Amino acid sequence: MPETASPTDLRDIPFTTADGSTASLADYADEVIMIVNVASKCGLTPQYEQLEQLQRTYGERGFTVLGFPCNQFMGQEPGTMDEILDYCAATWGVSFPIADKIKVNGRNAAPLYKALKTTQDAEGLGGRIHWNFEKFVLTPAGDLHRFRPQTKPDDPAIVQVIEENLPRS
């Protein structure tokens, strides 16, 4: 069962984009948004391919993947933003937005991730991010669904949430 986030509050939390400007989830208010902490040197990095496929399949219908590079898990995202963006484009053909590198856990966790971590997954577990590629799907209605790193982006449970909440057919 999804948590219902306070959509206004969650959407109003600013974050820094890869080019250094400020954005928020409000920029995607009428879309289904998948928020993912990503890393280039992780065993789960091939999930980029599935994330990009979801973006290409559903993007025109009101869906966006937002990637947040994070180096907190065994140093698996050590590069500069230019290196990260080049890698994502050249290796995986990533077309979805990649934000500036952040921390997802601890005292210096990004405010957006502090808010996201209060959401429980399907087993009723919330709290800290356990690894790279943890996924949060926010619907236009404000329902927030959490999927652990091992759950592939194209898992039927994720696809169902996306398809049931797309604003455009």
Buried (B, 14 or more C-beta within 10 A) or exposed (E): EBBEBEBEEBBEBEBBBBEEEEBBBEBBBEBBBBBBBBBBBBEBBEBBBBBBBBBEBBBEBBBBBBBBBBBBBEEBBEBEBEEBBEBBEEEBEBEBBBBBBBBBBEEEBBEBBBBBBEBBBEEEEEEEBEBBBBBBBBBBEBBBBBBBBEBBBBBEEBBEBBEEBBBEE
